[in-house]
Amino acid sequence: MLQASAIGVFDSGVGGLSVLRHIRAQLPSVPLLYVADSGHVPYGDKTQDYIRDRSVILTEFLVRHGAAAVVIACNTATAAAAAALRARFTLPIVAMEPAVKPAVSATRSGVVGVLATVGTLESARFAALLEQYAGDVEIVTQACPGLVAQVEAADLTSAATRELVARYARPLLERGADTIVLGCTHYPLLKPLIAEIVGPRVHLIDTGEAVARQVVRRLPEALIGRIDLQPTERFWTTGDARSATRIIGRLWGRAVEVEAL
């Protein structure tokens, strides 16, 4: 096993790159490890046990490759596996959750929309968030079948993607939502398109930046202070590595080499 000197991040696919961007911005000199479990995407229609087993396998892989902390860059995997991972591993496990609390604080109309996967919306963790933070604010939820697949194909602007976004945003806007939570890490990669469709008066919220700040807080001080580290990124996929190299390179903004896991 390598000396633990990196941050490991995993997601059901490429959506966690939206979180990885924020982590790189917060920690410009720490090595990053990223696993896209694209051979098993989407997680939203899988059982809790299936997602938990996948999460354990991917976390073990990242630890073997030198992760000093692991980020579950997936709301659905957080709901299914965060507790199990924290019970099993001693290193920091940083998880996601839909940004209900900041959205409730931000809304002016008293209506908050949530775009998410079926797995996230049906989870006990999401129900607990609503119970804790919703208060008198109306929360309108919308599952988004097919949207993850569009991002997985790096299809961020096509007519088909636009039609899906418009279809899922419409019920939220009709109910008066002025704040929309992007409750899946894939969705921030569509933020320019979503913003164009919902208009400038609707505030879009995702949790990538908050997660990155939490990573900084949870990392060992000795790691943050080291000056011998190289700001590298290493990528793996459980899907097709050749296709992933093209897609992740496009979404990351520069050429990368994606290894098969």
C-alpha atoms as an extended CHARMM CRD file, in Angstrom:
* protein
*
       261  EXT
         1         1  MET       CA              0.0000000000        0.0000000000        0.0000000000  PROA      1               0.0000000000
         2         2  LEU       CA              1.2260000000        3.4900000000       -0.8630000000  PROA      2               0.0000000000
         3         3  GLN       CA              1.8470000000        6.1000000000        1.7960000000  PROA      3               0.0000000000
         4         4  ALA       CA             -1.4460000000        7.9250000000        2.2610000000  PROA      4               0.0000000000
         5         5  SER       CA             -0.9150000000       11.3080000000        0.6180000000  PROA      5               0.0000000000
         6         6  ALA       CA             -3.8730000000       11.8200000000       -1.7250000000  PROA      6               0.0000000000
         7         7  ILE       CA             -7.5990000000       12.5390000000       -1.7020000000  PROA      7               0.0000000000
         8         8  GLY       CA             -9.7170000000        9.7700000000       -3.1640000000  PROA      8               0.0000000000
         9         9  VAL       CA            -13.0590000000       10.5550000000       -4.7980000000  PROA      9               0.0000000000
        10        10  PHE       CA            -15.6120000000        8.1740000000       -6.2720000000  PROA      10              0.0000000000
        11        11  ASP       CA            -18.9730000000        8.4680000000       -7.9770000000  PROA      11              0.0000000000
        12        12  SER       CA            -21.3040000000        6.2520000000       -9.9650000000  PROA      12              0.0000000000
        13        13  GLY       CA            -19.8140000000        7.9040000000      -13.0450000000  PROA      13              0.0000000000
        14        14  VAL       CA            -18.3910000000       11.2340000000      -14.1270000000  PROA      14              0.0000000000
        15        15  GLY       CA            -20.6580000000       13.4860000000      -12.0620000000  PROA      15              0.0000000000
        16        16  GLY       CA            -18.1950000000       13.6350000000       -9.1870000000  PROA      16              0.0000000000
        17        17  LEU       CA            -15.8860000000       15.6530000000      -11.4110000000  PROA      17              0.0000000000
        18        18  SER       CA            -18.0240000000       18.6340000000      -10.3850000000  PROA      18              0.0000000000
        19        19  VAL       CA            -16.8600000000       18.0240000000       -6.8050000000  PROA      19              0.0000000000
        20        20  LEU       CA            -13.2940000000       17.2430000000       -7.8570000000  PROA      20              0.0000000000
        21        21  ARG       CA            -13.0460000000       20.7110000000       -9.4540000000  PROA      21              0.0000000000
        22        22  HSD       CA            -13.8660000000       22.3760000000       -6.1310000000  PROA      22              0.0000000000
        23        23  ILE       CA            -11.4110000000       20.1570000000       -4.2510000000  PROA      23              0.0000000000
        24        24  ARG       CA             -8.6350000000       21.0500000000       -6.6910000000  PROA      24              0.0000000000
        25        25  ALA       CA             -9.4490000000       24.7560000000       -6.2750000000  PROA      25              0.0000000000
        26        26  GLN       CA             -9.2590000000       24.4500000000       -2.4820000000  PROA      26              0.0000000000
        27        27  LEU       CA             -6.1810000000       22.1920000000       -2.4650000000  PROA      27              0.0000000000
        28        28  PRO       CA             -4.0110000000       23.0250000000       -5.4810000000  PROA      28              0.0000000000
        29        29  SER       CA             -0.9980000000       20.9220000000       -4.4250000000  PROA      29              0.0000000000
        30        30  VAL       CA             -2.5130000000       17.6380000000       -3.1880000000  PROA      30              0.0000000000
        31        31  PRO       CA             -2.6950000000       14.5450000000       -5.4560000000  PROA      31              0.0000000000
        32        32  LEU       CA             -6.2350000000       13.5380000000       -6.4270000000  PROA      32              0.0000000000
        33        33  LEU       CA             -7.5370000000       10.0590000000       -7.2270000000  PROA      33              0.0000000000
        34        34  TYR       CA            -10.8750000000        9.6490000000       -9.0200000000  PROA      34              0.0000000000
        35        35  VAL       CA            -12.9050000000        6.5270000000       -9.7650000000  PROA      35              0.0000000000
        36        36  ALA       CA            -15.8940000000        6.6560000000      -12.1040000000  PROA      36              0.0000000000
        37        37  ASP       CA            -17.9700000000        3.5180000000      -11.4960000000  PROA      37              0.0000000000
        38        38  SER       CA            -19.4150000000        3.8810000000      -14.9770000000  PROA      38              0.0000000000
        39        39  GLY       CA            -19.7290000000        0.1190000000      -15.4120000000  PROA      39              0.0000000000
        40        40  HSD       CA            -22.4810000000        0.2930000000      -12.7890000000  PROA      40              0.0000000000
        41        41  VAL       CA            -24.0960000000        3.6740000000      -13.5290000000  PROA      41              0.0000000000
        42        42  PRO       CA            -26.6860000000        4.8500000000      -12.6300000000  PROA      42              0.0000000000
        43        43  TYR       CA            -26.8640000000        4.1500000000       -8.9060000000  PROA      43              0.0000000000
        44        44  GLY       CA            -30.3140000000        5.7150000000       -8.6960000000  PROA      44              0.0000000000
        45        45  ASP       CA            -32.1100000000        2.5280000000       -9.7650000000  PROA      45              0.0000000000
        46        46  LYS       CA            -29.9180000000        0.0940000000       -7.7560000000  PROA      46              0.0000000000
        47        47  THR       CA            -30.6990000000       -1.4240000000       -4.3480000000  PROA      47              0.0000000000
        48        48  GLN       CA            -29.1720000000        0.0010000000       -1.1670000000  PROA      48              0.0000000000
        49        49  ASP       CA            -27.1800000000       -3.2020000000       -0.6360000000  PROA      49              0.0000000000
        50        50  TYR       CA            -25.7730000000       -3.0850000000       -4.1580000000  PROA      50              0.0000000000
        51        51  ILE       CA            -24.6560000000        0.5360000000       -3.7970000000  PROA      51              0.0000000000
        52        52  ARG       CA            -23.1610000000       -0.1460000000       -0.3670000000  PROA      52              0.0000000000
        53        53  ASP       CA            -21.1430000000       -3.0880000000       -1.7180000000  PROA      53              0.0000000000
        54        54  ARG       CA            -19.8640000000       -1.0010000000       -4.6300000000  PROA      54              0.0000000000
        55        55  SER       CA            -18.9080000000        1.8220000000       -2.2720000000  PROA      55              0.0000000000
        56        56  VAL       CA            -16.8710000000       -0.5160000000       -0.0560000000  PROA      56              0.0000000000
        57        57  ILE       CA            -15.0360000000       -1.9590000000       -3.0720000000  PROA      57              0.0000000000
        58        58  LEU       CA            -14.1890000000        1.5020000000       -4.4570000000  PROA      58              0.0000000000
        59        59  THR       CA            -13.0960000000        2.8740000000       -1.0870000000  PROA      59              0.0000000000
        60        60  GLU       CA            -10.7980000000       -0.1160000000       -0.5500000000  PROA      60              0.0000000000
        61        61  PHE       CA             -9.3120000000        0.5080000000       -4.0040000000  PROA      61              0.0000000000
        62        62  LEU       CA             -8.6620000000        4.1880000000       -3.2580000000  PROA      62              0.0000000000
        63        63  VAL       CA             -7.0720000000        3.3730000000        0.0980000000  PROA      63              0.0000000000
        64        64  ARG       CA             -4.7450000000        0.8660000000       -1.5830000000  PROA      64              0.0000000000
        65        65  HSD       CA             -3.6810000000        3.6410000000       -3.9740000000  PROA      65              0.0000000000
        66        66  GLY       CA             -2.7820000000        6.1000000000       -1.2380000000  PROA      66              0.0000000000
        67        67  ALA       CA             -5.9550000000        7.9310000000       -0.2460000000  PROA      67              0.0000000000
        68        68  ALA       CA             -5.6940000000        9.7150000000        3.1050000000  PROA      68              0.0000000000
        69        69  ALA       CA             -9.3740000000       10.6970000000        2.8580000000  PROA      69              0.0000000000
        70        70  VAL       CA            -12.2280000000        9.5180000000        0.6510000000  PROA      70              0.0000000000
        71        71  VAL       CA            -15.0630000000       11.6320000000       -0.7430000000  PROA      71              0.0000000000
        72        72  ILE       CA            -18.3560000000        9.9900000000       -1.6870000000  PROA      72              0.0000000000
        73        73  ALA       CA            -19.1390000000       12.3540000000       -4.5680000000  PROA      73              0.0000000000
        74        74  CYS       CA            -22.6300000000       10.9630000000       -5.0140000000  PROA      74              0.0000000000
        75        75  ASN       CA            -25.8070000000       11.7510000000       -3.0810000000  PROA      75              0.0000000000
        76        76  THR       CA            -27.2940000000        8.3100000000       -3.7180000000  PROA      76              0.0000000000
        77        77  ALA       CA            -24.1520000000        6.5130000000       -2.5060000000  PROA      77              0.0000000000
        78        78  THR       CA            -23.9940000000        8.7860000000        0.5300000000  PROA      78              0.0000000000
        79        79  ALA       CA            -27.5150000000        7.7760000000        1.5170000000  PROA      79              0.0000000000
        80        80  ALA       CA            -26.7910000000        4.0900000000        1.0180000000  PROA      80              0.0000000000
        81        81  ALA       CA            -23.2150000000        3.7460000000        2.2340000000  PROA      81              0.0000000000
        82        82  ALA       CA            -21.7950000000        6.6510000000        4.2610000000  PROA      82              0.0000000000
        83        83  ALA       CA            -22.5700000000        5.0710000000        7.6370000000  PROA      83              0.0000000000
        84        84  ALA       CA            -21.1680000000        1.7010000000        6.5790000000  PROA      84              0.0000000000
        85        85  LEU       CA            -17.9520000000        3.2290000000        5.2240000000  PROA      85              0.0000000000
        86        86  ARG       CA            -17.3930000000        5.2540000000        8.3870000000  PROA      86              0.0000000000
        87        87  ALA       CA            -17.8790000000        2.1300000000       10.4810000000  PROA      87              0.0000000000
        88        88  ARG       CA            -15.4410000000        0.1370000000        8.3590000000  PROA      88              0.0000000000
        89        89  PHE       CA            -12.6190000000        2.6300000000        7.6580000000  PROA      89              0.0000000000
        90        90  THR       CA            -10.6330000000        4.8310000000       10.0320000000  PROA      90              0.0000000000
        91        91  LEU       CA             -9.6980000000        7.5330000000        7.4990000000  PROA      91              0.0000000000
        92        92  PRO       CA            -12.0000000000       10.5670000000        6.9800000000  PROA      92              0.0000000000
        93        93  ILE       CA            -15.0570000000        9.7790000000        4.8410000000  PROA      93              0.0000000000
        94        94  VAL       CA            -16.5800000000       12.9830000000        3.4550000000  PROA      94              0.0000000000
        95        95  ALA       CA            -20.1040000000       12.6160000000        2.1080000000  PROA      95              0.0000000000
        96        96  MET       CA            -22.6540000000       14.5630000000        0.0770000000  PROA      96              0.0000000000
        97        97  GLU       CA            -26.1910000000       15.5720000000        0.7720000000  PROA      97              0.0000000000
        98        98  PRO       CA            -28.6400000000       17.7450000000       -1.1780000000  PROA      98              0.0000000000
        99        99  ALA       CA            -28.2970000000       21.3750000000       -0.0960000000  PROA      99              0.0000000000
       100       100  VAL       CA            -31.7320000000       21.6750000000        1.4880000000  PROA      100             0.0000000000
       101       101  LYS       CA            -30.5730000000       23.8260000000        4.4140000000  PROA      101             0.0000000000
       102       102  PRO       CA            -28.9420000000       26.6260000000        2.3500000000  PROA      102             0.0000000000
       103       103  ALA       CA            -31.8120000000       26.5020000000       -0.1580000000  PROA      103             0.0000000000
       104       104  VAL       CA            -34.3860000000       27.0160000000        2.6020000000  PROA      104             0.0000000000
       105       105  SER       CA            -32.3620000000       30.0230000000        3.7870000000  PROA      105             0.0000000000
       106       106  ALA       CA            -32.0900000000       31.4390000000        0.2610000000  PROA      106             0.0000000000
       107       107  THR       CA            -35.6790000000       31.1720000000       -0.9780000000  PROA      107             0.0000000000
       108       108  ARG       CA            -37.7720000000       34.3310000000       -1.1690000000  PROA      108             0.0000000000
       109       109  SER       CA            -40.9410000000       32.7030000000       -2.5180000000  PROA      109             0.0000000000
       110       110  GLY       CA            -41.0540000000       30.0090000000        0.1520000000  PROA      110             0.0000000000
       111       111  VAL       CA            -40.8090000000       27.2560000000       -2.4740000000  PROA      111             0.0000000000
       112       112  VAL       CA            -37.6600000000       25.2100000000       -3.0790000000  PROA      112             0.0000000000
       113       113  GLY       CA            -37.2850000000       22.7120000000       -5.8990000000  PROA      113             0.0000000000
       114       114  VAL       CA            -35.0270000000       19.6770000000       -5.7470000000  PROA      114             0.0000000000
       115       115  LEU       CA            -33.7480000000       17.8880000000       -8.8430000000  PROA      115             0.0000000000
       116       116  ALA       CA            -32.3290000000       14.4840000000       -7.8880000000  PROA      116             0.0000000000
       117       117  THR       CA            -32.2750000000       10.7890000000       -8.6510000000  PROA      117             0.0000000000
       118       118  VAL       CA            -35.0150000000        8.4280000000       -7.5020000000  PROA      118             0.0000000000
       119       119  GLY       CA            -32.5440000000        6.7920000000       -5.0990000000  PROA      119             0.0000000000
       120       120  THR       CA            -31.7820000000       10.0810000000       -3.3650000000  PROA      120             0.0000000000
       121       121  LEU       CA            -35.3970000000       11.2400000000       -3.1510000000  PROA      121             0.0000000000
       122       122  GLU       CA            -36.5710000000        7.9210000000       -1.6880000000  PROA      122             0.0000000000
       123       123  SER       CA            -33.7670000000        7.6750000000        0.8770000000  PROA      123             0.0000000000
       124       124  ALA       CA            -34.2530000000        7.9760000000        4.6090000000  PROA      124             0.0000000000
       125       125  ARG       CA            -31.3840000000       10.4620000000        4.6690000000  PROA      125             0.0000000000
       126       126  PHE       CA            -33.2500000000       12.8420000000        2.3670000000  PROA      126             0.0000000000
       127       127  ALA       CA            -36.4300000000       12.4710000000        4.4140000000  PROA      127             0.0000000000
       128       128  ALA       CA            -34.4370000000       13.3850000000        7.5250000000  PROA      128             0.0000000000
       129       129  LEU       CA            -33.0620000000       16.4920000000        5.7930000000  PROA      129             0.0000000000
       130       130  LEU       CA            -36.5790000000       17.6690000000        5.0210000000  PROA      130             0.0000000000
       131       131  GLU       CA            -37.7320000000       16.9590000000        8.5460000000  PROA      131             0.0000000000
       132       132  GLN       CA            -34.8180000000       18.8900000000       10.0070000000  PROA      132             0.0000000000
       133       133  TYR       CA            -34.5790000000       21.9150000000        7.7110000000  PROA      133             0.0000000000
       134       134  ALA       CA            -37.7130000000       22.4400000000        5.5950000000  PROA      134             0.0000000000
       135       135  GLY       CA            -39.7930000000       24.1670000000        8.2660000000  PROA      135             0.0000000000
       136       136  ASP       CA            -42.5680000000       26.1810000000        6.6040000000  PROA      136             0.0000000000
       137       137  VAL       CA            -40.8730000000       26.1200000000        3.1930000000  PROA      137             0.0000000000
       138       138  GLU       CA            -42.5530000000       24.0190000000        0.5120000000  PROA      138             0.0000000000
       139       139  ILE       CA            -40.1320000000       21.4820000000       -0.9920000000  PROA      139             0.0000000000
       140       140  VAL       CA            -41.0280000000       20.2960000000       -4.4840000000  PROA      140             0.0000000000
       141       141  THR       CA            -39.0460000000       17.2700000000       -5.6150000000  PROA      141             0.0000000000
       142       142  GLN       CA            -38.4660000000       16.0360000000       -9.1360000000  PROA      142             0.0000000000
       143       143  ALA       CA            -36.7600000000       12.7960000000      -10.1450000000  PROA      143             0.0000000000
       144       144  CYS       CA            -34.7780000000       13.1220000000      -13.3820000000  PROA      144             0.0000000000
       145       145  PRO       CA            -34.5260000000        9.7900000000      -15.2330000000  PROA      145             0.0000000000
       146       146  GLY       CA            -32.1430000000        9.9600000000      -18.1790000000  PROA      146             0.0000000000
       147       147  LEU       CA            -30.2720000000       13.0880000000      -17.1230000000  PROA      147             0.0000000000
       148       148  VAL       CA            -27.3090000000       11.2130000000      -15.6460000000  PROA      148             0.0000000000
       149       149  ALA       CA            -26.9480000000        9.2830000000      -18.9100000000  PROA      149             0.0000000000
       150       150  GLN       CA            -26.7020000000       12.5410000000      -20.8710000000  PROA      150             0.0000000000
       151       151  VAL       CA            -23.8710000000       13.7570000000      -18.6390000000  PROA      151             0.0000000000
       152       152  GLU       CA            -22.1540000000       10.3700000000      -18.8080000000  PROA      152             0.0000000000
       153       153  ALA       CA            -22.0290000000       10.8620000000      -22.5760000000  PROA      153             0.0000000000
       154       154  ALA       CA            -20.7200000000       14.4420000000      -22.1080000000  PROA      154             0.0000000000
       155       155  ASP       CA            -23.8820000000       15.5240000000      -23.9330000000  PROA      155             0.0000000000
       156       156  LEU       CA            -24.4110000000       18.8090000000      -22.1160000000  PROA      156             0.0000000000
       157       157  THR       CA            -26.0440000000       21.0160000000      -24.7380000000  PROA      157             0.0000000000
       158       158  SER       CA            -27.9730000000       18.8970000000      -27.2460000000  PROA      158             0.0000000000
       159       159  ALA       CA            -31.6610000000       19.2670000000      -28.0100000000  PROA      159             0.0000000000
       160       160  ALA       CA            -32.3540000000       15.9800000000      -26.2030000000  PROA      160             0.0000000000
       161       161  THR       CA            -30.6160000000       17.1610000000      -23.0370000000  PROA      161             0.0000000000
       162       162  ARG       CA            -32.3170000000       20.5380000000      -23.2240000000  PROA      162             0.0000000000
       163       163  GLU       CA            -35.7190000000       18.8400000000      -23.5520000000  PROA      163             0.0000000000
       164       164  LEU       CA            -35.0690000000       16.7010000000      -20.4630000000  PROA      164             0.0000000000
       165       165  VAL       CA            -33.9460000000       19.6680000000      -18.3650000000  PROA      165             0.0000000000
       166       166  ALA       CA            -36.9510000000       21.7130000000      -19.4510000000  PROA      166             0.0000000000
       167       167  ARG       CA            -39.3360000000       18.8400000000      -18.6910000000  PROA      167             0.0000000000
       168       168  TYR       CA            -37.9560000000       18.3380000000      -15.1750000000  PROA      168             0.0000000000
       169       169  ALA       CA            -37.6510000000       22.0240000000      -14.3270000000  PROA      169             0.0000000000
       170       170  ARG       CA            -41.1700000000       22.9170000000      -15.4870000000  PROA      170             0.0000000000
       171       171  PRO       CA            -43.1140000000       21.4680000000      -12.5020000000  PROA      171             0.0000000000
       172       172  LEU       CA            -40.8070000000       23.2570000000      -10.0610000000  PROA      172             0.0000000000
       173       173  LEU       CA            -41.2390000000       26.6020000000      -11.7940000000  PROA      173             0.0000000000
       174       174  GLU       CA            -45.0030000000       26.1350000000      -12.0590000000  PROA      174             0.0000000000
       175       175  ARG       CA            -45.1380000000       25.6600000000       -8.2680000000  PROA      175             0.0000000000
       176       176  GLY       CA            -43.2490000000       28.9250000000       -7.7640000000  PROA      176             0.0000000000
       177       177  ALA       CA            -39.7770000000       27.6590000000       -6.8850000000  PROA      177             0.0000000000
       178       178  ASP       CA            -37.2140000000       30.4610000000       -6.9140000000  PROA      178             0.0000000000
       179       179  THR       CA            -34.4180000000       28.2370000000       -5.6220000000  PROA      179             0.0000000000
       180       180  ILE       CA            -33.4800000000       24.8460000000       -7.0760000000  PROA      180             0.0000000000
       181       181  VAL       CA            -31.1660000000       22.3180000000       -5.4560000000  PROA      181             0.0000000000
       182       182  LEU       CA            -29.0070000000       20.3080000000       -7.8580000000  PROA      182             0.0000000000
       183       183  GLY       CA            -29.2650000000       17.1240000000       -5.8310000000  PROA      183             0.0000000000
       184       184  CYS       CA            -26.9810000000       14.9250000000       -7.9280000000  PROA      184             0.0000000000
       185       185  THR       CA            -23.3110000000       15.6030000000       -8.6040000000  PROA      185             0.0000000000
       186       186  HSD       CA            -23.9060000000       15.0960000000      -12.3210000000  PROA      186             0.0000000000
       187       187  TYR       CA            -26.2570000000       18.0660000000      -12.4950000000  PROA      187             0.0000000000
       188       188  PRO       CA            -23.7640000000       20.9000000000      -11.7990000000  PROA      188             0.0000000000
       189       189  LEU       CA            -22.0620000000       19.8940000000      -15.0470000000  PROA      189             0.0000000000
       190       190  LEU       CA            -25.3390000000       20.9970000000      -16.6870000000  PROA      190             0.0000000000
       191       191  LYS       CA            -25.5570000000       24.2120000000      -14.6670000000  PROA      191             0.0000000000
       192       192  PRO       CA            -25.1540000000       26.6140000000      -17.6370000000  PROA      192             0.0000000000
       193       193  LEU       CA            -27.9870000000       24.8730000000      -19.4910000000  PROA      193             0.0000000000
       194       194  ILE       CA            -30.2150000000       24.6570000000      -16.4080000000  PROA      194             0.0000000000
       195       195  ALA       CA            -29.6170000000       28.3450000000      -15.6520000000  PROA      195             0.0000000000
       196       196  GLU       CA            -30.5330000000       29.2880000000      -19.1990000000  PROA      196             0.0000000000
       197       197  ILE       CA            -33.7720000000       27.3140000000      -19.0170000000  PROA      197             0.0000000000
       198       198  VAL       CA            -34.9790000000       28.4090000000      -15.5530000000  PROA      198             0.0000000000
       199       199  GLY       CA            -33.9200000000       32.0300000000      -15.9730000000  PROA      199             0.0000000000
       200       200  PRO       CA            -31.8580000000       34.4880000000      -13.9480000000  PROA      200             0.0000000000
       201       201  ARG       CA            -34.3760000000       34.8810000000      -11.1100000000  PROA      201             0.0000000000
       202       202  VAL       CA            -33.9580000000       31.2510000000      -10.0010000000  PROA      202             0.0000000000
       203       203  HSD       CA            -31.0260000000       30.5050000000       -7.7130000000  PROA      203             0.0000000000
       204       204  LEU       CA            -29.2430000000       27.1780000000       -8.3570000000  PROA      204             0.0000000000
       205       205  ILE       CA            -27.4960000000       25.5050000000       -5.4190000000  PROA      205             0.0000000000
       206       206  ASP       CA            -25.0970000000       22.5760000000       -5.3330000000  PROA      206             0.0000000000
       207       207  THR       CA            -22.8400000000       21.3430000000       -2.5480000000  PROA      207             0.0000000000
       208       208  GLY       CA            -19.4930000000       20.8500000000       -4.3070000000  PROA      208             0.0000000000
       209       209  GLU       CA            -17.7910000000       23.8750000000       -2.7610000000  PROA      209             0.0000000000
       210       210  ALA       CA            -19.0560000000       23.0480000000        0.7390000000  PROA      210             0.0000000000
       211       211  VAL       CA            -17.7960000000       19.4730000000        0.3730000000  PROA      211             0.0000000000
       212       212  ALA       CA            -14.3640000000       20.7440000000       -0.6810000000  PROA      212             0.0000000000
       213       213  ARG       CA            -14.2100000000       22.9480000000        2.4190000000  PROA      213             0.0000000000
       214       214  GLN       CA            -15.1190000000       19.9430000000        4.5520000000  PROA      214             0.0000000000
       215       215  VAL       CA            -12.2980000000       17.9460000000        2.9240000000  PROA      215             0.0000000000
       216       216  VAL       CA             -9.8360000000       20.6750000000        3.9270000000  PROA      216             0.0000000000
       217       217  ARG       CA            -11.1420000000       20.5870000000        7.5100000000  PROA      217             0.0000000000
       218       218  ARG       CA            -10.9070000000       16.7950000000        7.7390000000  PROA      218             0.0000000000
       219       219  LEU       CA             -7.4920000000       16.2640000000        6.1670000000  PROA      219             0.0000000000
       220       220  PRO       CA             -4.5480000000       15.5740000000        8.4710000000  PROA      220             0.0000000000
       221       221  GLU       CA             -2.5450000000       18.7710000000        9.0210000000  PROA      221             0.0000000000
       222       222  ALA       CA              0.6420000000       16.9610000000        8.0520000000  PROA      222             0.0000000000
       223       223  LEU       CA             -0.7650000000       16.3130000000        4.5770000000  PROA      223             0.0000000000
       224       224  ILE       CA             -1.9160000000       19.8800000000        3.9410000000  PROA      224             0.0000000000
       225       225  GLY       CA              1.4700000000       21.2530000000        5.0000000000  PROA      225             0.0000000000
       226       226  ARG       CA              3.6410000000       18.9490000000        2.8910000000  PROA      226             0.0000000000
       227       227  ILE       CA              5.5750000000       20.6360000000        0.1030000000  PROA      227             0.0000000000
       228       228  ASP       CA              6.8940000000       17.4810000000       -1.5770000000  PROA      228             0.0000000000
       229       229  LEU       CA              3.5430000000       16.5120000000       -3.1420000000  PROA      229             0.0000000000
       230       230  GLN       CA              2.7320000000       16.8540000000       -6.8180000000  PROA      230             0.0000000000
       231       231  PRO       CA             -0.6770000000       18.2710000000       -7.8580000000  PROA      231             0.0000000000
       232       232  THR       CA             -1.5000000000       15.2740000000      -10.0230000000  PROA      232             0.0000000000
       233       233  GLU       CA             -4.8380000000       13.7210000000      -10.9000000000  PROA      233             0.0000000000
       234       234  ARG       CA             -5.2380000000       10.0370000000      -11.6010000000  PROA      234             0.0000000000
       235       235  PHE       CA             -8.4450000000        8.6440000000      -13.0910000000  PROA      235             0.0000000000
       236       236  TRP       CA             -9.9540000000        5.1570000000      -13.2920000000  PROA      236             0.0000000000
       237       237  THR       CA            -13.2050000000        3.7750000000      -14.6860000000  PROA      237             0.0000000000
       238       238  THR       CA            -15.0690000000        0.4940000000      -14.3820000000  PROA      238             0.0000000000
       239       239  GLY       CA            -16.5090000000        1.2080000000      -17.8140000000  PROA      239             0.0000000000
       240       240  ASP       CA            -14.7360000000        1.5340000000      -21.1480000000  PROA      240             0.0000000000
       241       241  ALA       CA            -11.3960000000        3.2720000000      -20.5430000000  PROA      241             0.0000000000
       242       242  ARG       CA            -11.0340000000        4.5690000000      -24.0830000000  PROA      242             0.0000000000
       243       243  SER       CA            -14.4460000000        6.2220000000      -24.0420000000  PROA      243             0.0000000000
       244       244  ALA       CA            -13.8740000000        7.5050000000      -20.4980000000  PROA      244             0.0000000000
       245       245  THR       CA            -10.5710000000        9.1030000000      -21.5280000000  PROA      245             0.0000000000
       246       246  ARG       CA            -12.4080000000       11.1610000000      -24.1380000000  PROA      246             0.0000000000
       247       247  ILE       CA            -15.3940000000       12.0440000000      -21.9480000000  PROA      247             0.0000000000
       248       248  ILE       CA            -13.5230000000       12.8030000000      -18.7090000000  PROA      248             0.0000000000
       249       249  GLY       CA            -10.9610000000       14.8310000000      -20.6490000000  PROA      249             0.0000000000
       250       250  ARG       CA            -13.7380000000       16.9320000000      -22.1270000000  PROA      250             0.0000000000
       251       251  LEU       CA            -15.4780000000       17.4510000000      -18.7760000000  PROA      251             0.0000000000
       252       252  TRP       CA            -12.2390000000       18.0640000000      -16.8530000000  PROA      252             0.0000000000
       253       253  GLY       CA            -11.1030000000       20.5950000000      -19.4210000000  PROA      253             0.0000000000
       254       254  ARG       CA             -7.8470000000       19.0410000000      -20.5640000000  PROA      254             0.0000000000
       255       255  ALA       CA             -6.4700000000       15.7540000000      -21.8610000000  PROA      255             0.0000000000
       256       256  VAL       CA             -6.2600000000       12.9550000000      -19.3100000000  PROA      256             0.0000000000
       257       257  GLU       CA             -5.4960000000        9.2420000000      -19.3370000000  PROA      257             0.0000000000
       258       258  VAL       CA             -8.1780000000        7.0900000000      -17.7400000000  PROA      258             0.0000000000
       259       259  GLU       CA             -7.1540000000        3.6370000000      -16.5500000000  PROA      259             0.0000000000
       260       260  ALA       CA             -9.3840000000        0.5740000000      -16.4810000000  PROA      260             0.0000000000
       261       261  LEU       CA            -10.3340000000       -0.6980000000      -13.0530000000  PROA      261             0.0000000000
